[in-house]
Amino acid sequence: MRDEDFQELLEAVQQAVEHYEGRRHDLRTTILPMPPKPMDAAEIGSLRERIGLSQRVFAMALNVSIKTVQAWESGARVPDGGNLKLLRLGETHPEVVFGRLYTAPAQPVQPAKPKPRTRRKARAQAA
């Protein structure tokens, strides 16, 4: 290794140590997000069923083949990379990933509270 290359490398290591120790603030730090946790066959199947899609439509929505979805759901293969990220996003925000294919579950209707009786109605009912 040439002397000037070694000196440049040594300087870079010294800068990194100074930055790590908090003595240097002019260097950029990039914090990468954690990769999504793996999804097993049961999770993928339950996600698809919760959204209410067939394997074919689910595959089309994710832009993968139906054979890929079948392999995921049987446990023969596991999604990784962008597919895994997309599935995890679809788990938390299905309306974003699946768009109009996803219909949110209906909110349960709350029964109306009975109106309190007024004195007139109470007197009329008593008579």
C-alpha positions in Angstrom: 0.0 0.0 0.0 1.3 3.4 -0.9 2.2 5.8 2.0 -0.4 8.4 0.9 -3.2 5.9 0.7 -2.3 4.6 4.2 -2.3 8.1 5.6 -5.7 8.8 4.1 -7.1 5.6 5.5 -5.6 6.3 8.9 -7.1 9.8 8.9 -10.5 8.4 8.1 -10.3 6.0 11.0 -9.3 8.8 13.4 -12.2 10.9 12.2 -14.6 7.9 12.8 -13.3 7.4 16.3 -13.6 11.1 17.1 -17.2 11.1 15.8 -18.0 8.0 17.8 -16.6 9.6 21.0 -18.7 12.8 20.4 -15.7 15.0 19.7 -16.6 15.6 16.1 -20.0 16.8 14.8 -19.3 17.6 11.2 -19.7 14.1 9.9 -23.0 12.7 8.6 -24.6 9.7 10.4 -27.1 7.6 8.6 -29.3 5.3 10.7 -30.9 2.6 8.7 -34.3 1.1 9.6 -34.4 -2.4 10.9 -35.4 -5.0 8.3 -38.9 -6.4 8.7 -39.3 -9.5 10.7 -39.9 -12.7 8.6 -43.5 -13.8 7.9 -44.4 -17.5 8.1 -47.0 -19.3 6.0 -49.8 -18.9 8.6 -49.3 -15.2 8.8 -49.4 -14.7 5.0 -52.5 -16.9 4.7 -54.3 -15.1 7.5 -53.4 -11.7 6.0 -54.9 -12.7 2.7 -58.0 -14.1 4.3 -58.4 -11.0 6.5 -58.3 -8.8 3.4 -60.7 -11.2 1.7 -58.8 -11.9 -1.5 -58.3 -15.1 -3.5 -54.7 -16.2 -4.0 -54.9 -15.0 -7.6 -56.0 -11.5 -6.8 -53.6 -11.3 -3.8 -50.8 -12.3 -6.2 -51.8 -9.7 -8.8 -52.0 -7.0 -6.1 -48.5 -7.8 -5.0 -47.2 -8.2 -8.6 -46.0 -11.8 -8.0 -47.1 -15.0 -9.5 -49.9 -17.1 -8.0 -47.3 -19.9 -7.7 -45.3 -17.6 -5.4 -48.2 -16.9 -3.2 -49.0 -20.7 -3.0 -45.4 -21.4 -2.1 -45.4 -18.8 0.6 -48.7 -20.1 2.1 -47.5 -23.7 2.0 -44.2 -22.8 3.6 -42.1 -24.0 0.7 -40.7 -20.4 0.3 -40.6 -17.3 2.4 -40.9 -13.8 1.2 -37.9 -11.6 1.4 -36.7 -8.1 0.4 -39.3 -5.9 -1.2 -42.0 -8.5 -1.0 -41.6 -8.9 2.7 -41.6 -5.2 3.3 -44.8 -4.9 1.1 -46.5 -7.7 3.1 -45.7 -6.1 6.4 -47.0 -2.8 5.1 -50.1 -4.5 3.9 -50.5 -6.0 7.4 -50.6 -2.5 9.0 -52.1 -0.4 6.2 -54.0 -2.7 3.8 -55.8 0.2 2.2 -52.4 1.5 1.0 -51.1 -1.7 -0.5 -54.3 -3.3 -1.8 -56.3 -0.1 -2.6 -59.8 -0.6 -3.7 -59.5 -4.4 -3.3 -59.5 -3.9 0.4 -62.7 -3.0 2.2 -62.4 -2.1 5.9 -64.6 -4.1 8.2 -67.8 -2.3 9.1 -67.9 -0.6 12.5 -70.4 -2.2 14.9 -73.5 -0.1 15.2 -74.0 1.2 18.8 -77.6 0.7 20.0 -79.4 4.0 20.7 -79.6 5.0 24.3 -83.2 5.1 25.6 -84.4 8.7 26.1 -85.1 9.7 29.7 -88.8 9.9 30.4 -90.1 13.4 31.2 -92.6 14.1 34.0 -95.5 14.5 31.5 -94.9 11.1 30.0 -94.4 9.5 33.4 -97.8 11.1 34.6 -99.6 10.0 31.4 -98.3 6.5 31.8 -99.3 6.3 35.4 -102.9 7.4 34.8 
